[in-house]
Amino acid sequence: MEQPKQTSARRVHSCPAINHHDQQTEESPPQVDRKKMRELLGNIEDLRDYHKKVILPKLEHAYRDPCKMKTLFECEKSKLLMKYGRLLHQLTAGLHQTRRSIFP
């Protein structure tokens, strides 16, 4: 007589390492600081609005003229670096905090 095949769900359930990880995440989900989350989402919206209201209209005006395009990016470079740098810093800090809370 043929033995029933073991399903993948049954195999995963029997794996101690996976069960241990599942128990950890169920018991202690990563905590999210609402203030930091609001600040991060605000910075993302700020970046979106900046591109939509400032960069895009200037790009549409300058797209056929290489000199205007170069000038646009030279003039906006510091603002773009500041906005993306702030956002990247917040995202990186958030990822490190989440990783520490999941894998202590």
A tleap script that builds the chain and sets N, CA, C and O, in Angstrom:
source leaprc.protein.ff14SB
mol = sequence {
  NMET GLU GLN PRO LYS GLN THR SER ALA ARG
  ARG VAL HIE SER CYS PRO ALA ILE ASN HIE
  HIE ASP GLN GLN THR GLU GLU SER PRO PRO
  GLN VAL ASP ARG LYS LYS MET ARG GLU LEU
  LEU GLY ASN ILE GLU ASP LEU ARG ASP TYR
  HIE LYS LYS VAL ILE LEU PRO LYS LEU GLU
  HIE ALA TYR ARG ASP PRO CYS LYS MET LYS
  THR LEU PHE GLU CYS GLU LYS SER LYS LEU
  LEU MET LYS TYR GLY ARG LEU LEU HIE GLN
  LEU THR ALA GLY LEU HIE GLN THR ARG ARG
  SER ILE PHE CPRO
}
set mol.1.N position { 0.832 -1.170 0.000 }
set mol.1.CA position { 0.000 0.000 0.000 }
set mol.1.C position { 0.888 1.248 0.000 }
set mol.1.O position { 1.926 1.284 0.660 }
set mol.2.N position { 0.471 2.252 -0.737 }
set mol.2.CA position { 1.250 3.472 -0.902 }
set mol.2.C position { 0.995 4.433 0.257 }
set mol.2.O position { -0.149 4.621 0.673 }
set mol.3.N position { 2.083 5.050 0.786 }
set mol.3.CA position { 1.922 6.009 1.875 }
set mol.3.C position { 1.421 7.344 1.321 }
set mol.3.O position { 1.784 7.723 0.207 }
set mol.4.N position { 0.586 8.064 2.089 }
set mol.4.CA position { 0.139 9.375 1.612 }
set mol.4.C position { 1.329 10.328 1.553 }
set mol.4.O position { 2.219 10.294 2.403 }
set mol.5.N position { 1.319 11.176 0.530 }
set mol.5.CA position { 2.408 12.147 0.383 }
set mol.5.C position { 2.272 13.233 1.437 }
set mol.5.O position { 1.174 13.660 1.794 }
set mol.6.N position { 3.426 13.660 1.918 }
set mol.6.CA position { 3.437 14.711 2.933 }
set mol.6.C position { 3.266 16.058 2.228 }
set mol.6.O position { 4.026 16.370 1.312 }
set mol.7.N position { 2.307 16.837 2.630 }
set mol.7.CA position { 2.071 18.129 1.998 }
set mol.7.C position { 3.110 19.129 2.462 }
set mol.7.O position { 3.735 18.954 3.508 }
set mol.8.N position { 3.290 20.186 1.669 }
set mol.8.CA position { 4.273 21.195 2.045 }
set mol.8.C position { 3.866 21.882 3.331 }
set mol.8.O position { 4.734 22.254 4.121 }
set mol.9.N position { 2.565 22.065 3.573 }
set mol.9.CA position { 2.113 22.687 4.817 }
set mol.9.C position { 2.504 21.833 6.014 }
set mol.9.O position { 2.919 22.361 7.046 }
set mol.10.N position { 2.374 20.516 5.881 }
set mol.10.CA position { 2.736 19.613 6.968 }
set mol.10.C position { 4.248 19.635 7.187 }
set mol.10.O position { 4.706 19.591 8.328 }
set mol.11.N position { 5.034 19.703 6.096 }
set mol.11.CA position { 6.499 19.754 6.234 }
set mol.11.C position { 6.927 21.036 6.926 }
set mol.11.O position { 7.781 20.999 7.812 }
set mol.12.N position { 6.349 22.175 6.540 }
set mol.12.CA position { 6.700 23.452 7.161 }
set mol.12.C position { 6.314 23.441 8.627 }
set mol.12.O position { 7.067 23.917 9.477 }
set mol.13.N position { 5.147 22.901 8.924 }
set mol.13.CA position { 4.675 22.859 10.305 }
set mol.13.C position { 5.616 22.032 11.181 }
set mol.13.O position { 5.770 22.312 12.370 }
set mol.14.N position { 6.237 21.023 10.597 }
set mol.14.CA position { 7.110 20.157 11.389 }
set mol.14.C position { 8.530 20.700 11.495 }
set mol.14.O position { 9.344 20.113 12.209 }
set mol.15.N position { 8.858 21.783 10.824 }
set mol.15.CA position { 10.214 22.348 10.866 }
set mol.15.C position { 10.356 23.253 12.092 }
set mol.15.O position { 9.696 24.290 12.161 }
set mol.16.N position { 11.209 22.882 13.070 }
set mol.16.CA position { 11.322 23.658 14.306 }
set mol.16.C position { 11.804 25.092 14.089 }
set mol.16.O position { 11.326 26.004 14.764 }
set mol.17.N position { 12.742 25.308 13.160 }
set mol.17.CA position { 13.276 26.656 12.948 }
set mol.17.C position { 12.190 27.601 12.454 }
set mol.17.O position { 12.107 28.746 12.899 }
set mol.18.N position { 11.365 27.125 11.542 }
set mol.18.CA position { 10.296 27.969 11.011 }
set mol.18.C position { 9.238 28.207 12.076 }
set mol.18.O position { 8.752 29.328 12.227 }
set mol.19.N position { 8.880 27.172 12.810 }
set mol.19.CA position { 7.892 27.344 13.872 }
set mol.19.C position { 8.374 28.331 14.924 }
set mol.19.O position { 7.597 29.158 15.400 }
set mol.20.N position { 9.649 28.249 15.290 }
set mol.20.CA position { 10.206 29.160 16.284 }
set mol.20.C position { 10.105 30.600 15.782 }
set mol.20.O position { 9.709 31.490 16.534 }
set mol.21.N position { 10.463 30.835 14.509 }
set mol.21.CA position { 10.398 32.183 13.939 }
set mol.21.C position { 8.956 32.679 13.905 }
set mol.21.O position { 8.695 33.838 14.224 }
set mol.22.N position { 8.011 31.807 13.520 }
set mol.22.CA position { 6.596 32.192 13.479 }
set mol.22.C position { 6.098 32.567 14.866 }
set mol.22.O position { 5.350 33.533 15.019 }
set mol.23.N position { 6.509 31.807 15.878 }
set mol.23.CA position { 6.078 32.096 17.236 }
set mol.23.C position { 6.620 33.440 17.705 }
set mol.23.O position { 5.926 34.189 18.393 }
set mol.24.N position { 7.865 33.746 17.332 }
set mol.24.CA position { 8.449 35.028 17.729 }
set mol.24.C position { 7.675 36.184 17.112 }
set mol.24.O position { 7.344 37.145 17.806 }
set mol.25.N position { 7.380 36.104 15.811 }
set mol.25.CA position { 6.706 37.216 15.157 }
set mol.25.C position { 5.273 37.353 15.617 }
set mol.25.O position { 4.754 38.468 15.676 }
set mol.26.N position { 4.609 36.236 15.951 }
set mol.26.CA position { 3.243 36.322 16.441 }
set mol.26.C position { 3.203 36.939 17.832 }
set mol.26.O position { 2.284 37.693 18.152 }
set mol.27.N position { 4.179 36.628 18.648 }
set mol.27.CA position { 4.193 37.130 20.017 }
set mol.27.C position { 4.617 38.587 20.088 }
set mol.27.O position { 4.042 39.357 20.857 }
set mol.28.N position { 5.597 38.976 19.311 }
set mol.28.CA position { 6.129 40.334 19.418 }
set mol.28.C position { 6.330 40.963 18.039 }
set mol.28.O position { 7.445 40.973 17.518 }
set mol.29.N position { 5.266 41.482 17.452 }
set mol.29.CA position { 5.430 42.134 16.162 }
set mol.29.C position { 6.260 43.406 16.321 }
set mol.29.O position { 6.256 44.012 17.392 }
set mol.30.N position { 6.968 43.816 15.278 }
set mol.30.CA position { 7.778 45.030 15.379 }
set mol.30.C position { 6.893 46.234 15.705 }
set mol.30.O position { 5.820 46.405 15.124 }
set mol.31.N position { 7.346 47.046 16.619 }
set mol.31.CA position { 6.598 48.243 16.999 }
set mol.31.C position { 6.918 49.369 16.027 }
set mol.31.O position { 8.072 49.569 15.649 }
set mol.32.N position { 5.893 50.093 15.633 }
set mol.32.CA position { 6.065 51.202 14.705 }
set mol.32.C position { 5.799 52.496 15.460 }
set mol.32.O position { 4.741 52.669 16.065 }
set mol.33.N position { 6.755 53.388 15.419 }
set mol.33.CA position { 6.597 54.696 16.046 }
set mol.33.C position { 5.724 55.550 15.126 }
set mol.33.O position { 6.143 55.921 14.030 }
set mol.34.N position { 4.520 55.855 15.578 }
set mol.34.CA position { 3.563 56.577 14.738 }
set mol.34.C position { 4.083 57.951 14.321 }
set mol.34.O position { 3.834 58.392 13.199 }
set mol.35.N position { 4.793 58.622 15.203 }
set mol.35.CA position { 5.335 59.949 14.880 }
set mol.35.C position { 6.360 59.844 13.747 }
set mol.35.O position { 6.343 60.634 12.803 }
set mol.36.N position { 7.246 58.859 13.858 }
set mol.36.CA position { 8.251 58.669 12.805 }
set mol.36.C position { 7.599 58.262 11.492 }
set mol.36.O position { 8.027 58.697 10.423 }
set mol.37.N position { 6.558 57.423 11.569 }
set mol.37.CA position { 5.861 56.989 10.365 }
set mol.37.C position { 5.185 58.179 9.682 }
set mol.37.O position { 5.247 58.312 8.460 }
set mol.38.N position { 4.537 59.045 10.472 }
set mol.38.CA position { 3.904 60.233 9.905 }
set mol.38.C position { 4.932 61.142 9.243 }
set mol.38.O position { 4.693 61.686 8.165 }
set mol.39.N position { 6.081 61.298 9.900 }
set mol.39.CA position { 7.146 62.134 9.352 }
set mol.39.C position { 7.669 61.550 8.040 }
set mol.39.O position { 7.894 62.286 7.079 }
set mol.40.N position { 7.862 60.239 7.998 }
set mol.40.CA position { 8.337 59.569 6.794 }
set mol.40.C position { 7.333 59.736 5.651 }
set mol.40.O position { 7.712 60.082 4.532 }
set mol.41.N position { 6.065 59.489 5.935 }
set mol.41.CA position { 5.042 59.643 4.898 }
set mol.41.C position { 4.928 61.094 4.439 }
set mol.41.O position { 4.691 61.353 3.260 }
set mol.42.N position { 5.095 62.033 5.354 }
set mol.42.CA position { 5.087 63.451 4.985 }
set mol.42.C position { 6.236 63.793 4.057 }
set mol.42.O position { 6.064 64.557 3.107 }
set mol.43.N position { 7.412 63.230 4.324 }
set mol.43.CA position { 8.566 63.486 3.454 }
set mol.43.C position { 8.386 62.850 2.078 }
set mol.43.O position { 8.833 63.404 1.073 }
set mol.44.N position { 7.735 61.693 2.031 }
set mol.44.CA position { 7.457 61.060 0.738 }
set mol.44.C position { 6.484 61.928 -0.062 }
set mol.44.O position { 6.665 62.119 -1.265 }
set mol.45.N position { 5.460 62.448 0.599 }
set mol.45.CA position { 4.508 63.332 -0.081 }
set mol.45.C position { 5.185 64.604 -0.544 }
set mol.45.O position { 4.917 65.090 -1.643 }
set mol.46.N position { 6.064 65.150 0.288 }
set mol.46.CA position { 6.806 66.360 -0.077 }
set mol.46.C position { 7.636 66.126 -1.333 }
set mol.46.O position { 7.672 66.968 -2.230 }
set mol.47.N position { 8.296 64.984 -1.389 }
set mol.47.CA position { 9.111 64.640 -2.553 }
set mol.47.C position { 8.243 64.475 -3.800 }
set mol.47.O position { 8.594 64.946 -4.882 }
set mol.48.N position { 7.112 63.805 -3.633 }
set mol.48.CA position { 6.188 63.620 -4.761 }
set mol.48.C position { 5.687 64.978 -5.277 }
set mol.48.O position { 5.673 65.224 -6.483 }
set mol.49.N position { 5.280 65.845 -4.358 }
set mol.49.CA position { 4.787 67.164 -4.755 }
set mol.49.C position { 5.875 67.995 -5.423 }
set mol.49.O position { 5.614 68.709 -6.391 }
set mol.50.N position { 7.086 67.901 -4.906 }
set mol.50.CA position { 8.211 68.632 -5.497 }
set mol.50.C position { 8.435 68.194 -6.941 }
set mol.50.O position { 8.638 69.029 -7.822 }
set mol.51.N position { 8.399 66.893 -7.179 }
set mol.51.CA position { 8.575 66.406 -8.550 }
set mol.51.C position { 7.408 66.828 -9.437 }
set mol.51.O position { 7.602 67.252 -10.577 }
set mol.52.N position { 6.206 66.708 -8.905 }
set mol.52.CA position { 5.011 67.001 -9.690 }
set mol.52.C position { 4.876 68.493 -10.014 }
set mol.52.O position { 4.522 68.855 -11.136 }
set mol.53.N position { 5.156 69.353 -9.035 }
set mol.53.CA position { 4.916 70.789 -9.198 }
set mol.53.C position { 6.123 71.586 -9.673 }
set mol.53.O position { 5.968 72.655 -10.262 }
set mol.54.N position { 7.328 71.072 -9.420 }
set mol.54.CA position { 8.531 71.835 -9.760 }
set mol.54.C position { 9.313 71.179 -10.892 }
set mol.54.O position { 9.516 71.782 -11.946 }
set mol.55.N position { 9.747 69.954 -10.674 }
set mol.55.CA position { 10.640 69.299 -11.631 }
set mol.55.C position { 9.931 68.983 -12.949 }
set mol.55.O position { 10.447 69.306 -14.019 }
set mol.56.N position { 8.772 68.364 -12.884 }
set mol.56.CA position { 8.076 67.958 -14.107 }
set mol.56.C position { 7.770 69.136 -15.030 }
set mol.56.O position { 8.055 69.038 -16.223 }
set mol.57.N position { 7.204 70.248 -14.543 }
set mol.57.CA position { 6.965 71.376 -15.450 }
set mol.57.C position { 8.251 71.920 -16.077 }
set mol.57.O position { 8.268 72.295 -17.249 }
set mol.58.N position { 9.320 71.957 -15.290 }
set mol.58.CA position { 10.597 72.438 -15.836 }
set mol.58.C position { 11.160 71.455 -16.859 }
set mol.58.O position { 11.734 71.869 -17.867 }
set mol.59.N position { 11.000 70.155 -16.605 }
set mol.59.CA position { 11.450 69.148 -17.575 }
set mol.59.C position { 10.673 69.258 -18.882 }
set mol.59.O position { 11.251 69.170 -19.966 }
set mol.60.N position { 9.369 69.450 -18.773 }
set mol.60.CA position { 8.548 69.592 -19.975 }
set mol.60.C position { 8.969 70.805 -20.790 }
set mol.60.O position { 8.907 70.785 -22.020 }
set mol.61.N position { 9.393 71.849 -20.113 }
set mol.61.CA position { 9.831 73.066 -20.797 }
set mol.61.C position { 11.212 72.900 -21.429 }
set mol.61.O position { 11.498 73.512 -22.459 }
set mol.62.N position { 12.063 72.084 -20.826 }
set mol.62.CA position { 13.461 72.006 -21.246 }
set mol.62.C position { 13.827 70.729 -21.995 }
set mol.62.O position { 14.995 70.546 -22.337 }
set mol.63.N position { 12.882 69.849 -22.260 }
set mol.63.CA position { 13.259 68.527 -22.751 }
set mol.63.C position { 13.911 68.529 -24.132 }
set mol.63.O position { 14.613 67.572 -24.462 }
set mol.64.N position { 13.715 69.540 -24.939 }
set mol.64.CA position { 14.346 69.584 -26.276 }
set mol.64.C position { 15.641 70.393 -26.306 }
set mol.64.O position { 16.321 70.450 -27.330 }
set mol.65.N position { 15.970 71.005 -25.201 }
set mol.65.CA position { 17.158 71.872 -25.169 }
set mol.65.C position { 18.152 71.345 -24.132 }
set mol.65.O position { 17.925 71.490 -22.931 }
set mol.66.N position { 19.254 70.735 -24.586 }
set mol.66.CA position { 20.242 70.162 -23.651 }
set mol.66.C position { 20.803 71.180 -22.660 }
set mol.66.O position { 21.080 70.838 -21.510 }
set mol.67.N position { 20.974 72.434 -23.101 }
set mol.67.CA position { 21.500 73.469 -22.199 }
set mol.67.C position { 20.524 73.745 -21.057 }
set mol.67.O position { 20.928 73.842 -19.898 }
set mol.68.N position { 19.250 73.869 -21.385 }
set mol.68.CA position { 18.238 74.095 -20.350 }
set mol.68.C position { 18.144 72.892 -19.414 }
set mol.68.O position { 17.971 73.050 -18.205 }
set mol.69.N position { 18.256 71.705 -19.971 }
set mol.69.CA position { 18.184 70.488 -19.162 }
set mol.69.C position { 19.353 70.446 -18.172 }
set mol.69.O position { 19.162 70.146 -16.994 }
set mol.70.N position { 20.534 70.741 -18.644 }
set mol.70.CA position { 21.715 70.758 -17.790 }
set mol.70.C position { 21.562 71.800 -16.686 }
set mol.70.O position { 21.854 71.524 -15.522 }
set mol.71.N position { 21.110 72.984 -17.048 }
set mol.71.CA position { 20.909 74.056 -16.075 }
set mol.71.C position { 19.870 73.662 -15.032 }
set mol.71.O position { 20.039 73.933 -13.843 }
set mol.72.N position { 18.802 73.024 -15.483 }
set mol.72.CA position { 17.755 72.580 -14.562 }
set mol.72.C position { 18.333 71.659 -13.486 }
set mol.72.O position { 18.101 71.862 -12.294 }
set mol.73.N position { 19.081 70.656 -13.913 }
set mol.73.CA position { 19.606 69.702 -12.937 }
set mol.73.C position { 20.716 70.301 -12.074 }
set mol.73.O position { 20.874 69.924 -10.913 }
set mol.74.N position { 21.478 71.227 -12.636 }
set mol.74.CA position { 22.497 71.891 -11.822 }
set mol.74.C position { 21.842 72.762 -10.749 }
set mol.74.O position { 22.305 72.807 -9.610 }
set mol.75.N position { 20.763 73.451 -11.122 }
set mol.75.CA position { 20.070 74.325 -10.165 }
set mol.75.C position { 19.312 73.529 -9.103 }
set mol.75.O position { 19.251 73.947 -7.947 }
set mol.76.N position { 18.751 72.419 -9.470 }
set mol.76.CA position { 17.916 71.631 -8.555 }
set mol.76.C position { 18.700 70.555 -7.800 }
set mol.76.O position { 18.149 69.892 -6.921 }
set mol.77.N position { 19.971 70.380 -8.135 }
set mol.77.CA position { 20.763 69.299 -7.558 }
set mol.77.C position { 20.772 69.315 -6.030 }
set mol.77.O position { 20.522 68.288 -5.400 }
set mol.78.N position { 21.055 70.464 -5.437 }
set mol.78.CA position { 21.153 70.514 -3.975 }
set mol.78.C position { 19.806 70.206 -3.308 }
set mol.78.O position { 19.767 69.534 -2.278 }
set mol.79.N position { 18.708 70.693 -3.887 }
set mol.79.CA position { 17.383 70.413 -3.318 }
set mol.79.C position { 17.058 68.923 -3.426 }
set mol.79.O position { 16.539 68.325 -2.484 }
set mol.80.N position { 17.365 68.333 -4.575 }
set mol.80.CA position { 17.092 66.905 -4.760 }
set mol.80.C position { 17.912 66.058 -3.791 }
set mol.80.O position { 17.390 65.127 -3.177 }
set mol.81.N position { 19.195 66.384 -3.657 }
set mol.81.CA position { 20.053 65.633 -2.738 }
set mol.81.C position { 19.558 65.747 -1.300 }
set mol.81.O position { 19.577 64.766 -0.557 }
set mol.82.N position { 19.117 66.938 -0.908 }
set mol.82.CA position { 18.622 67.137 0.452 }
set mol.82.C position { 17.347 66.321 0.681 }
set mol.82.O position { 17.224 65.627 1.690 }
set mol.83.N position { 16.408 66.405 -0.252 }
set mol.83.CA position { 15.131 65.703 -0.092 }
set mol.83.C position { 15.322 64.191 -0.109 }
set mol.83.O position { 14.786 63.490 0.750 }
set mol.84.N position { 16.082 63.681 -1.079 }
set mol.84.CA position { 16.304 62.236 -1.146 }
set mol.84.C position { 17.177 61.757 0.003 }
set mol.84.O position { 16.966 60.660 0.520 }
set mol.85.N position { 18.152 62.555 0.409 }
set mol.85.CA position { 19.024 62.179 1.516 }
set mol.85.C position { 18.254 62.035 2.811 }
set mol.85.O position { 18.471 61.082 3.559 }
set mol.86.N position { 17.351 62.976 3.089 }
set mol.86.CA position { 16.537 62.919 4.302 }
set mol.86.C position { 15.650 61.679 4.282 }
set mol.86.O position { 15.526 60.979 5.287 }
set mol.87.N position { 15.042 61.414 3.146 }
set mol.87.CA position { 14.164 60.254 3.020 }
set mol.87.C position { 14.960 58.952 3.151 }
set mol.87.O position { 14.527 58.027 3.838 }
set mol.88.N position { 16.107 58.880 2.502 }
set mol.88.CA position { 16.940 57.679 2.579 }
set mol.88.C position { 17.398 57.421 4.009 }
set mol.88.O position { 17.416 56.276 4.461 }
set mol.89.N position { 17.762 58.470 4.714 }
set mol.89.CA position { 18.185 58.331 6.116 }
set mol.89.C position { 17.044 57.760 6.960 }
set mol.89.O position { 17.267 56.858 7.767 }
set mol.90.N position { 15.834 58.272 6.784 }
set mol.90.CA position { 14.693 57.788 7.567 }
set mol.90.C position { 14.375 56.330 7.237 }
set mol.90.O position { 14.098 55.531 8.131 }
set mol.91.N position { 14.416 55.994 5.961 }
set mol.91.CA position { 14.125 54.617 5.568 }
set mol.91.C position { 15.164 53.655 6.124 }
set mol.91.O position { 14.817 52.583 6.619 }
set mol.92.N position { 16.422 54.026 6.046 }
set mol.92.CA position { 17.503 53.178 6.551 }
set mol.92.C position { 17.374 52.983 8.061 }
set mol.92.O position { 17.518 51.866 8.558 }
set mol.93.N position { 17.107 54.055 8.782 }
set mol.93.CA position { 16.950 53.956 10.242 }
set mol.93.C position { 15.761 53.068 10.585 }
set mol.93.O position { 15.834 52.266 11.517 }
set mol.94.N position { 14.683 53.202 9.850 }
set mol.94.CA position { 13.502 52.378 10.093 }
set mol.94.C position { 13.760 50.910 9.830 }
set mol.94.O position { 13.299 50.050 10.581 }
set mol.95.N position { 14.498 50.618 8.765 }
set mol.95.CA position { 14.826 49.221 8.457 }
set mol.95.C position { 15.708 48.607 9.527 }
set mol.95.O position { 15.506 47.456 9.913 }
set mol.96.N position { 16.686 49.365 10.013 }
set mol.96.CA position { 17.563 48.851 11.072 }
set mol.96.C position { 16.767 48.577 12.346 }
set mol.96.O position { 16.986 47.561 13.007 }
set mol.97.N position { 15.850 49.471 12.692 }
set mol.97.CA position { 15.035 49.279 13.899 }
set mol.97.C position { 14.146 48.046 13.755 }
set mol.97.O position { 14.013 47.258 14.692 }
set mol.98.N position { 13.543 47.883 12.590 }
set mol.98.CA position { 12.672 46.728 12.352 }
set mol.98.C position { 13.474 45.437 12.407 }
set mol.98.O position { 13.036 44.454 13.005 }
set mol.99.N position { 14.643 45.439 11.788 }
set mol.99.CA position { 15.481 44.245 11.792 }
set mol.99.C position { 15.892 43.871 13.214 }
set mol.99.O position { 15.892 42.693 13.571 }
set mol.100.N position { 16.243 44.872 14.029 }
set mol.100.CA position { 16.638 44.587 15.410 }
set mol.100.C position { 15.478 44.027 16.221 }
set mol.100.O position { 15.688 43.196 17.105 }
set mol.101.N position { 14.250 44.473 15.930 }
set mol.101.CA position { 13.118 43.970 16.710 }
set mol.101.C position { 12.717 42.564 16.273 }
set mol.101.O position { 12.151 41.814 17.068 }
set mol.102.N position { 12.999 42.198 15.036 }
set mol.102.CA position { 12.662 40.848 14.555 }
set mol.102.C position { 13.784 39.859 14.891 }
set mol.102.O position { 13.526 38.736 15.323 }
set mol.103.N position { 15.028 40.293 14.686 }
set mol.103.CA position { 16.186 39.418 14.915 }
set mol.103.C position { 17.074 40.027 15.998 }
set mol.103.O position { 18.099 40.630 15.680 }
set mol.104.N position { 16.706 39.884 17.252 }
set mol.104.CA position { 17.493 40.499 18.336 }
set mol.104.C position { 18.875 39.920 18.481 }
set mol.104.O position { 19.636 40.346 19.350 }
savepdb mol mol.pdb
quit
